[in-house]
């Protein structure tokens, strides 16, 4: 069975590493890259062609929700929105 390629996108190094560690426990998941912001993520999506992108809701350079809307228009992909915020920004 083909592995699910995942790109992790979060401005927090700690959260990127935790998510990578936990997702890597599943033998069907391959972490193909990590991005620190939406601009970095777009470049890596174009290069790495992940099946799924994890996306933080709040990041520098561009809000995660704004990036999600842009991404769905330009190159639709499956996205898991992840946030450690304890207030609603949506």
Secondary structure, DSSP 4 states (H G I P E B T S, - for coil): -PPEEEEEE-S-HHHHHHHHHHHTTSTTEEEEEEESSHHHHHHHHHHH--SEEEEESS-SSS-HHHHHHHHHHHS--EEEEE---SS---
